[in-house]
């Protein structure tokens, strides 16, 4: 099901004539409002320790609960992507980000509350202060460092993370 199919009524006037305008928008035949479905911004952090191991998390919530993940999440309104990745790292791991370097992006769909949210995932290389302060929190059930040689991409539950991890490993 296309995400726009979830919208039966116009969010402006409540009209029930909220119909397809094109493949990425709906238009209200009553008031003329056009809604474009644009991706939500999301961030992902690649963080390594002084031994070259990658920081990974175990997901504590659906989707893909129990699988491996990388720190990150949705950007908030009024926040830059750099601020978002630093905030998400802090919320999930307790670590303070000191340096953020943009690497690449990847379009994605993230299932949330039964709704497929189109996202644009921005991947960053981050440096942090004092990895000894590492502590899982928020939606991370656990967090730890893994050597790159022991990483198994198939252990990561989200397709965009698997894609980004593959790309990250190929660039090394």
MIVO-811192 format. One record per residue: residue number from 1; y, z, x of N, C-alpha, C in turn. Coordinates in Angstrom, 2 decimals. Layout:
[rec NUM [Y Z X] [Y Z X] [Y Z X]]
...
***
This chain:
[rec 1 [-1.18 0.00 0.84] [0.00 0.00 0.00] [1.25 0.00 0.89]]
[rec 2 [2.17 -0.85 0.55] [3.45 -0.91 1.27] [4.27 0.33 0.93]]
[rec 3 [4.94 0.94 1.91] [5.72 2.16 1.63] [6.74 2.00 0.51]]
[rec 4 [7.32 0.83 0.35] [8.31 0.64 -0.71] [7.70 0.72 -2.10]]
[rec 5 [6.38 0.52 -2.20] [5.72 0.61 -3.50] [5.74 2.03 -4.06]]
[rec 6 [6.04 3.02 -3.23] [6.13 4.41 -3.67] [7.42 4.68 -4.44]]
[rec 7 [8.40 3.79 -4.32] [9.70 3.99 -4.96] [9.74 3.23 -6.30]]
[rec 8 [9.59 3.97 -7.39] [9.57 3.34 -8.71] [10.96 3.28 -9.33]]
[rec 9 [11.83 4.23 -8.97] [13.16 4.32 -9.58] [14.24 4.21 -8.51]]
[rec 10 [15.38 3.74 -8.92] [16.54 3.64 -8.03] [17.00 5.04 -7.65]]
[rec 11 [17.21 5.32 -6.36] [17.67 6.66 -5.96] [19.14 6.92 -6.29]]
[rec 12 [19.89 5.88 -6.67] [21.31 6.05 -6.99] [21.50 6.31 -8.49]]
[rec 13 [20.96 5.42 -9.33] [21.21 5.55 -10.77] [19.97 6.00 -11.57]]
[rec 14 [18.82 6.03 -10.92] [17.60 6.43 -11.62] [16.97 5.31 -12.43]]
[rec 15 [17.55 4.11 -12.36] [17.04 2.98 -13.12] [15.61 2.62 -12.74]]
[rec 16 [14.86 2.14 -13.72] [13.46 1.80 -13.49] [13.28 0.33 -13.11]]
[rec 17 [14.39 -0.36 -12.92] [14.34 -1.77 -12.52] [14.62 -1.90 -11.03]]
[rec 18 [13.89 -1.12 -10.24] [14.03 -1.08 -8.79] [12.94 -1.99 -8.23]]
[rec 19 [13.29 -3.22 -7.93] [12.31 -4.27 -7.65] [12.42 -4.79 -6.22]]
[rec 20 [11.38 -5.47 -5.78] [11.39 -6.05 -4.44] [12.56 -7.00 -4.28]]
[rec 21 [13.28 -6.83 -3.20] [14.39 -7.70 -2.83] [13.92 -8.68 -1.76]]
[rec 22 [13.22 -8.17 -0.76] [12.52 -8.96 0.26] [11.44 -8.05 0.83]]
[rec 23 [10.80 -8.44 1.93] [9.66 -7.67 2.44] [10.03 -6.29 2.97]]
[rec 24 [11.31 -6.02 3.19] [11.70 -4.71 3.72] [12.75 -4.00 2.87]]
[rec 25 [12.96 -4.47 1.65] [13.96 -3.80 0.82] [13.64 -3.92 -0.67]]
[rec 26 [14.27 -3.02 -1.44] [14.21 -3.05 -2.90] [15.65 -3.05 -3.41]]
[rec 27 [15.82 -3.68 -4.57] [17.15 -3.78 -5.17] [17.07 -3.29 -6.60]]
[rec 28 [18.09 -2.55 -7.02] [18.16 -2.07 -8.40] [18.85 -3.13 -9.24]]
[rec 29 [18.15 -3.62 -10.24] [18.72 -4.63 -11.16] [19.78 -4.02 -12.06]]
[rec 30 [19.81 -2.67 -12.17] [20.79 -2.02 -13.04] [22.13 -1.79 -12.36]]
[rec 31 [22.11 -1.26 -11.13] [23.39 -0.92 -10.47] [23.68 -1.75 -9.23]]
[rec 32 [22.69 -2.52 -8.77] [22.90 -3.38 -7.61] [22.60 -2.74 -6.26]]
[rec 33 [22.26 -1.45 -6.22] [21.96 -0.77 -4.96] [20.76 -1.44 -4.29]]
[rec 34 [20.88 -1.66 -2.97] [19.78 -2.21 -2.18] [19.37 -1.15 -1.16]]
[rec 35 [18.07 -0.86 -1.12] [17.53 0.10 -0.17] [16.68 -0.63 0.85]]
[rec 36 [17.02 -0.50 2.13] [16.25 -1.10 3.22] [15.38 -0.02 3.86]]
[rec 37 [14.11 -0.30 3.99] [13.18 0.61 4.64] [13.24 0.35 6.14]]
[rec 38 [13.93 1.23 6.86] [14.04 1.14 8.31] [13.17 2.23 8.94]]
[rec 39 [12.75 2.02 10.18] [11.88 3.02 10.80] [12.63 4.30 11.13]]
[rec 40 [11.89 5.40 11.07] [12.41 6.68 11.55] [12.20 6.74 13.05]]
[rec 41 [13.14 7.35 13.75] [13.04 7.47 15.20] [12.15 8.65 15.55]]
[rec 42 [11.22 8.42 16.47] [10.34 9.48 16.96] [10.28 9.39 18.48]]
[rec 43 [9.94 10.52 19.11] [9.92 10.58 20.57] [8.57 11.07 21.07]]
[rec 44 [8.26 10.68 22.30] [7.04 11.11 22.98] [7.40 11.39 24.44]]
[rec 45 [6.85 12.49 24.98] [7.17 12.90 26.35] [5.94 12.79 27.25]]
[rec 46 [6.14 12.16 28.40] [5.17 12.20 29.49] [5.70 13.21 30.50]]
[rec 47 [4.96 14.29 30.69] [5.36 15.35 31.61] [4.20 15.62 32.55]]
[rec 48 [4.47 15.55 33.85] [3.43 15.85 34.84] [3.84 17.07 35.64]]
[rec 49 [2.82 17.77 36.15] [3.10 18.92 37.00] [3.09 18.49 38.46]]
[rec 50 [3.25 19.44 39.38] [3.33 19.10 40.80] [2.02 18.58 41.36]]
[rec 51 [0.93 18.67 40.61] [-0.36 18.11 41.02] [-0.62 16.75 40.38]]
[rec 52 [0.35 16.23 39.63] [0.21 14.92 39.01] [-0.58 14.93 37.71]]
[rec 53 [-0.87 16.11 37.18] [-1.60 16.21 35.92] [-0.63 16.03 34.75]]
[rec 54 [-1.13 15.48 33.66] [-0.31 15.19 32.48] [-0.42 16.32 31.46]]
[rec 55 [0.72 16.72 30.91] [0.75 17.72 29.86] [0.28 17.10 28.55]]
[rec 56 [-0.75 17.68 27.95] [-1.28 17.23 26.66] [-1.32 18.41 25.71]]
[rec 57 [-1.40 18.09 24.43] [-1.49 19.10 23.39] [-2.73 18.83 22.54]]
[rec 58 [-3.19 19.85 21.86] [-4.19 19.68 20.81] [-3.44 19.84 19.50]]
[rec 59 [-3.57 18.84 18.62] [-2.83 18.84 17.36] [-3.32 19.97 16.46]]
[rec 60 [-2.36 20.74 15.94] [-2.69 21.84 15.05] [-2.58 21.48 13.58]]
[rec 61 [-2.09 20.28 13.29] [-1.88 19.85 11.90] [-2.31 18.40 11.73]]
[rec 62 [-2.54 18.03 10.48] [-2.79 16.63 10.16] [-1.49 15.87 10.29]]
[rec 63 [-1.53 14.61 10.59] [-2.72 13.79 10.78] [-3.38 14.05 12.15]]
[rec 64 [-4.65 13.76 12.22] [-5.44 13.83 13.46] [-5.54 15.25 14.02]]
[rec 65 [-5.58 16.24 13.14] [-5.71 17.64 13.56] [-6.91 17.80 14.49]]
[rec 66 [-6.71 18.54 15.58] [-7.77 18.83 16.53] [-7.91 17.83 17.66]]
[rec 67 [-7.25 16.69 17.55] [-7.31 15.68 18.62] [-6.20 15.93 19.63]]
[rec 68 [-6.28 15.24 20.75] [-5.24 15.37 21.77] [-4.00 14.59 21.38]]
[rec 69 [-2.88 15.00 21.94] [-1.58 14.40 21.65] [-0.68 14.64 22.84]]
[rec 70 [0.49 14.06 22.81] [1.55 14.31 23.78] [2.70 15.00 23.06]]
[rec 71 [3.50 15.80 23.76] [4.64 16.44 23.11] [5.60 15.40 22.54]]
[rec 72 [6.19 15.71 21.40] [7.18 14.82 20.80] [7.24 15.01 19.31]]
[rec 73 [8.07 14.20 18.67] [8.22 14.27 17.23] [9.44 13.50 16.77]]
[rec 74 [9.79 13.70 15.51] [10.89 12.97 14.88] [12.25 13.45 15.38]]
[rec 75 [13.17 12.49 15.50] [14.56 12.82 15.81] [15.23 13.31 14.54]]
[rec 76 [16.11 14.28 14.68] [16.88 14.79 13.56] [18.16 13.97 13.40]]
[rec 77 [18.74 14.02 12.23] [20.02 13.36 11.97] [21.07 13.96 12.90]]
[rec 78 [21.87 13.11 13.54] [22.94 13.56 14.42] [22.49 13.89 15.83]]
[rec 79 [21.27 13.55 16.15] [20.69 13.89 17.45] [20.36 12.60 18.21]]
[rec 80 [20.59 12.58 19.51] [20.18 11.43 20.32] [18.67 11.52 20.55]]
[rec 81 [18.07 10.44 20.97] [16.64 10.46 21.28] [16.36 11.39 22.46]]
[rec 82 [17.27 11.43 23.41] [17.10 12.33 24.56] [17.14 13.80 24.11]]
[rec 83 [18.06 14.12 23.22] [18.12 15.47 22.68] [16.86 15.79 21.87]]
[rec 84 [16.39 14.81 21.11] [15.21 15.00 20.26] [13.97 15.29 21.10]]
[rec 85 [13.75 14.52 22.16] [12.55 14.74 22.97] [12.62 16.10 23.67]]
[rec 86 [13.80 16.49 24.13] [13.95 17.80 24.78] [13.70 18.92 23.77]]
[rec 87 [14.23 18.79 22.56] [14.03 19.80 21.53] [12.56 19.91 21.15]]
[rec 88 [11.91 18.76 20.95] [10.49 18.76 20.57] [9.62 19.39 21.66]]
[rec 89 [9.89 19.07 22.91] [9.14 19.66 24.01] [9.31 21.18 23.99]]
[rec 90 [10.54 21.64 23.82] [10.81 23.09 23.77] [10.08 23.74 22.61]]
[rec 91 [10.15 23.12 21.41] [9.50 23.69 20.23] [7.98 23.78 20.38]]
[rec 92 [7.38 22.76 20.99] [5.92 22.68 21.04] [5.31 23.34 22.26]]
[rec 93 [6.05 23.45 23.35] [5.48 23.95 24.61] [6.23 25.12 25.22]]
[rec 94 [7.45 25.38 24.78] [8.28 26.42 25.37] [8.97 25.99 26.65]]
[rec 95 [8.76 24.75 27.08] [9.33 24.28 28.35] [10.72 23.68 28.14]]
[rec 96 [11.58 23.90 29.13] [12.94 23.38 29.10] [13.01 22.07 29.88]]
[rec 97 [13.39 20.99 29.21] [13.50 19.66 29.83] [14.78 19.59 30.64]]
[rec 98 [14.66 19.13 31.88] [15.83 19.00 32.76] [16.23 17.55 32.97]]
[rec 99 [15.26 16.64 32.91] [15.53 15.22 33.15] [14.75 14.38 32.14]]
[rec 100 [15.43 13.37 31.59] [14.82 12.48 30.60] [15.05 11.05 31.06]]
[rec 101 [13.97 10.27 31.14] [14.08 8.86 31.51] [13.33 8.02 30.48]]
[rec 102 [14.06 7.12 29.81] [13.45 6.24 28.83] [12.49 5.28 29.52]]
[rec 103 [11.31 5.07 28.92] [10.32 4.15 29.47] [10.14 2.91 28.60]]
[rec 104 [9.78 3.09 27.33] [9.52 1.97 26.43] [9.43 2.48 25.00]]
[rec 105 [9.31 1.56 24.04] [9.16 1.95 22.64] [7.99 1.19 22.03]]
[rec 106 [7.56 1.69 20.87] [6.42 1.09 20.19] [6.56 1.33 18.68]]
[rec 107 [6.46 0.27 17.86] [6.51 0.46 16.40] [5.21 1.10 15.93]]
[rec 108 [5.31 1.93 14.89] [4.17 2.71 14.46] [4.28 3.03 12.97]]
[rec 109 [3.20 3.50 12.41] [3.18 4.08 11.06] [2.54 5.45 11.19]]
[rec 110 [3.22 6.47 10.65] [2.78 7.85 10.75] [2.53 8.37 9.35]]
[rec 111 [1.30 8.76 9.06] [0.94 9.26 7.74] [1.41 10.70 7.61]]
[rec 112 [2.31 10.94 6.66] [2.86 12.26 6.44] [2.91 12.53 4.95]]
[rec 113 [2.27 13.58 4.50] [2.23 13.96 3.08] [1.78 12.80 2.19]]
[rec 114 [0.81 12.04 2.67] [0.29 10.93 1.90] [1.18 9.69 1.89]]
[rec 115 [2.20 9.69 2.72] [3.16 8.58 2.78] [3.14 8.00 4.19]]
[rec 116 [3.03 6.70 4.29] [3.04 6.02 5.58] [4.48 5.78 6.01]]
[rec 117 [4.95 6.60 6.94] [6.33 6.51 7.43] [6.40 5.51 8.57]]
[rec 118 [7.15 4.42 8.41] [7.32 3.52 9.56] [8.20 4.21 10.60]]
[rec 119 [7.75 4.21 11.85] [8.51 4.85 12.92] [8.73 3.87 14.06]]
[rec 120 [9.69 4.20 14.88] [9.87 3.53 16.15] [9.78 4.64 17.19]]
[rec 121 [8.65 4.66 17.91] [8.36 5.72 18.87] [8.96 5.36 20.23]]
[rec 122 [9.81 6.25 20.74] [10.44 6.08 22.05] [9.73 6.99 23.04]]
[rec 123 [9.21 6.40 24.10] [8.45 7.13 25.12] [9.35 7.43 26.31]]
[rec 124 [9.30 8.67 26.77] [10.15 9.14 27.87] [9.32 9.82 28.94]]
[rec 125 [9.78 9.69 30.16] [9.27 10.48 31.29] [10.21 11.67 31.39]]
[rec 126 [9.68 12.88 31.30] [10.51 14.09 31.33] [10.09 15.00 32.47]]
[rec 127 [11.09 15.66 33.05] [10.83 16.72 34.01] [11.25 18.03 33.34]]
[rec 128 [10.53 19.09 33.67] [10.79 20.38 33.04] [10.93 21.47 34.10]]
[rec 129 [11.55 22.57 33.69] [11.63 23.76 34.53] [10.36 24.57 34.35]]
[rec 130 [9.89 25.18 35.40] [8.87 26.21 35.39] [7.72 25.98 34.40]]
[rec 131 [6.75 25.18 34.81] [5.59 24.89 33.95] [4.76 26.13 33.67]]
[rec 132 [5.01 27.22 34.39] [4.29 28.47 34.13] [4.69 29.11 32.80]]
[rec 133 [5.77 28.62 32.20] [6.23 29.13 30.91] [5.54 28.42 29.74]]
[rec 134 [4.59 27.58 30.03] [3.89 26.76 29.02] [3.22 27.65 27.98]]
[rec 135 [3.54 27.39 26.70] [2.93 28.14 25.61] [2.97 27.27 24.35]]
[rec 136 [1.82 27.02 23.77] [1.73 26.20 22.55] [2.44 26.88 21.39]]
[rec 137 [3.19 26.08 20.62] [3.89 26.58 19.44] [4.11 25.42 18.47]]
[rec 138 [4.73 25.71 17.34] [5.04 24.73 16.31] [3.76 24.04 15.85]]
[rec 139 [3.66 22.73 15.95] [2.45 22.04 15.47] [1.43 21.77 16.57]]
[rec 140 [1.63 22.34 17.75] [0.65 22.24 18.84] [-0.24 23.48 18.82]]
[rec 141 [-1.54 23.28 18.63] [-2.49 24.40 18.63] [-2.76 24.89 20.04]]
[rec 142 [-2.63 24.00 21.01] [-2.87 24.33 22.41] [-2.13 23.31 23.26]]
[rec 143 [-1.81 23.66 24.48] [-1.24 22.70 25.41] [-1.70 23.06 26.81]]
[rec 144 [-1.95 22.03 27.61] [-2.52 22.22 28.94] [-2.35 20.94 29.74]]
[rec 145 [-2.57 21.02 31.03] [-2.46 19.86 31.91] [-3.85 19.29 32.18]]
[rec 146 [-3.96 17.97 32.16] [-5.19 17.25 32.49] [-4.93 16.27 33.62]]
[rec 147 [-5.89 16.16 34.52] [-5.75 15.15 35.57] [-5.84 13.77 34.93]]
[rec 148 [-5.11 12.82 35.48] [-5.10 11.46 34.93] [-6.49 10.84 34.97]]
[rec 149 [-7.30 11.22 35.97] [-8.66 10.70 36.09] [-9.57 11.19 34.97]]
[rec 150 [-9.28 12.36 34.41] [-10.14 12.91 33.37] [-9.67 12.58 31.96]]
[rec 151 [-8.53 11.90 31.84] [-8.03 11.51 30.52] [-8.95 10.48 29.87]]
[rec 152 [-9.24 10.70 28.61] [-9.98 9.71 27.82] [-9.08 9.33 26.66]]
[rec 153 [-8.58 8.11 26.68] [-7.61 7.67 25.68] [-8.15 7.84 24.27]]
[rec 154 [-9.46 7.66 24.09] [-10.04 7.76 22.76] [-10.01 9.19 22.22]]
[rec 155 [-9.71 10.20 23.05] [-9.60 11.58 22.59] [-8.25 11.85 21.91]]
[rec 156 [-7.32 10.91 22.02] [-6.01 11.05 21.41] [-6.07 10.44 20.00]]
[rec 157 [-5.70 11.24 19.01] [-5.93 10.87 17.62] [-4.97 9.87 17.00]]
[rec 158 [-3.80 9.70 17.57] [-2.80 8.80 16.98] [-2.75 7.49 17.75]]
[rec 159 [-2.79 6.39 17.02] [-2.84 5.05 17.63] [-1.65 4.79 18.54]]
[rec 160 [-0.45 5.19 18.13] [0.72 4.93 18.96] [0.65 5.69 20.28]]
[rec 161 [0.10 6.90 20.25] [-0.04 7.68 21.48] [-1.06 7.01 22.40]]
[rec 162 [-2.16 6.54 21.83] [-3.16 5.83 22.65] [-2.54 4.60 23.29]]
[rec 163 [-1.79 3.84 22.51] [-1.13 2.63 23.03] [-0.14 3.00 24.14]]
[rec 164 [0.70 4.01 23.90] [1.69 4.42 24.89] [1.05 4.98 26.14]]
[rec 165 [-0.01 5.75 25.98] [-0.72 6.31 27.12] [-1.33 5.21 27.98]]
[rec 166 [-1.93 4.22 27.33] [-2.50 3.08 28.06] [-1.41 2.38 28.88]]
[rec 167 [-0.28 2.16 28.25] [0.83 1.50 28.94] [1.36 2.35 30.09]]
[rec 168 [1.46 3.65 29.89] [1.91 4.57 30.92] [0.96 4.53 32.13]]
[rec 169 [-0.33 4.57 31.85] [-1.32 4.56 32.93] [-1.32 3.23 33.69]]
[rec 170 [-1.09 2.14 33.00] [-1.06 0.82 33.65] [0.16 0.69 34.56]]
[rec 171 [1.25 1.38 34.25] [2.49 1.28 35.03] [2.46 2.13 36.28]]
[rec 172 [1.51 3.03 36.39] [1.47 3.94 37.54] [1.01 3.25 38.79]]
***
